[in-house]
Amino acid sequence: MKPNQKLGTSKKTQVENMFNAISIEYDFINKLITFGNDIKWRKKVYEIAKESMPKRVLDIATGTGDIALELANIEGAKIIGLDISEKMLDLGRQKILKQNLSDKIDLISGDAESLAYSNNYFDVITIGFGVRNFQNLIKGLDESRRVLKENGKLIILESSIPKNPIIRFFYFIISKVYIPFLGLLFSKDKSAYNYLQKSAEKFPSGNKFVEILKKCGFKNIKTTEQMLGATSIYIAQK
Ligand SMILES: C[S@@+](CC[C@H](N)C(=O)[O-])C[C@H]1O[C@@H](n2cnc3c(N)ncnc32)[C@H](O)[C@@H]1O
């Protein structure tokens, strides 16, 4: 789904404009939406990535760079963070400068669906809350697979819908009332948080997403649910 169904512009343009518009408040509202759990999830992504002892890591849809910053703790690894939103990247670059990590992390402007890297280039690819924003999910996953080395790992952190009906009930209250309310209170773009909530609901999470990963040629797929199933980490191998 697009952030604004009424506009004739592409989903990619709308997503880019939306994240440019909410970049300043993104980190703050993200903490409120995830009840601070985002820090824990990024650490998990780092732990999983570290197991492969990677030298080249690509963090797609890096946004303000928090996953890339976490990945910089992997000894000997060079991290590239890529995003279509220049304003999100600018904030990430400021964090990298402050933490003196310019030699470990490069943040670059780029599109997940058309990566400017040769085949079999990266040891690990991470994508945090990015895949549901892709214009063409399959194209994005195919591109990730292309630039991953043989047996390389793709680690995806994404919103999902809890399977337990009681938890799902509370999940919907939070996502339909609390998240849009935060948007109203703190965001310059009120509709952005409706889109973020609705796109999470529409995203083919859990087994459906595992099937999509399989169709794209990934193997050894594992899923771990976080926050009672409201978020999932998918690990897939090329
Ligand atoms: C919800 S933010 C996630 C940021 C960060 N990964 C995190 O965990 O906080 C989603 C990001 O995906 C980026 N994005 C969406 N479609 C993209 C694409 N096709 N290529 C690269 N980045 C994309 C957006 O610009 C945005 O910064």
The ligand as a MOL file (V3000), in Angstrom:
LIG
                    3D

  0  0  0     0  0            999 V3000
M  V30 BEGIN CTAB
M  V30 COUNTS 27 29 0 0 0
M  V30 BEGIN ATOM
M  V30 1 C 10.7540 2.7030 9.3270 0
M  V30 2 S 12.2560 3.2980 8.6590 0 CHG=1
M  V30 3 C 13.4240 2.1940 9.3540 0
M  V30 4 C 14.7400 2.8230 9.6910 0
M  V30 5 C 15.7290 1.9370 10.4620 0
M  V30 6 N 16.1010 0.7580 9.7220 0
M  V30 7 C 15.1890 1.5450 11.8230 0
M  V30 8 O 15.1860 0.3520 12.1350 0
M  V30 9 O 14.7970 2.4370 12.5710 0 CHG=-1
M  V30 10 C 12.1260 2.7220 7.0160 0
M  V30 11 C 13.2150 3.2710 6.0890 0
M  V30 12 O 13.1280 2.5560 4.8410 0
M  V30 13 C 13.5650 3.4430 3.8310 0
M  V30 14 N 13.1890 2.8680 2.5250 0
M  V30 15 C 11.9440 2.6130 2.0530 0
M  V30 16 N 11.9900 2.0920 0.8110 0
M  V30 17 C 13.3140 2.0060 0.4940 0
M  V30 18 C 14.0220 1.5530 -0.6530 0
M  V30 19 N 13.3780 1.1100 -1.7330 0
M  V30 20 N 15.3600 1.5930 -0.6330 0
M  V30 21 C 16.0300 2.0780 0.4430 0
M  V30 22 N 15.4210 2.5290 1.5510 0
M  V30 23 C 14.0850 2.5020 1.5810 0
M  V30 24 C 12.8600 4.7320 4.2080 0
M  V30 25 O 13.3950 5.8570 3.5610 0
M  V30 26 C 13.0540 4.7290 5.7270 0
M  V30 27 O 14.2060 5.4570 6.1110 0
M  V30 END ATOM
M  V30 BEGIN BOND
M  V30 1 1 1 2
M  V30 2 1 2 3
M  V30 3 1 2 10
M  V30 4 1 3 4
M  V30 5 1 4 5
M  V30 6 1 5 6
M  V30 7 1 5 7
M  V30 8 2 7 8
M  V30 9 1 7 9
M  V30 10 1 10 11
M  V30 11 1 11 12
M  V30 12 1 11 26
M  V30 13 1 12 13
M  V30 14 1 13 14
M  V30 15 1 13 24
M  V30 16 1 14 15
M  V30 17 1 14 23
M  V30 18 2 15 16
M  V30 19 1 16 17
M  V30 20 1 17 18
M  V30 21 2 17 23
M  V30 22 1 18 19
M  V30 23 2 18 20
M  V30 24 1 20 21
M  V30 25 2 21 22
M  V30 26 1 22 23
M  V30 27 1 24 25
M  V30 28 1 24 26
M  V30 29 1 26 27
M  V30 END BOND
M  V30 END CTAB
M  END
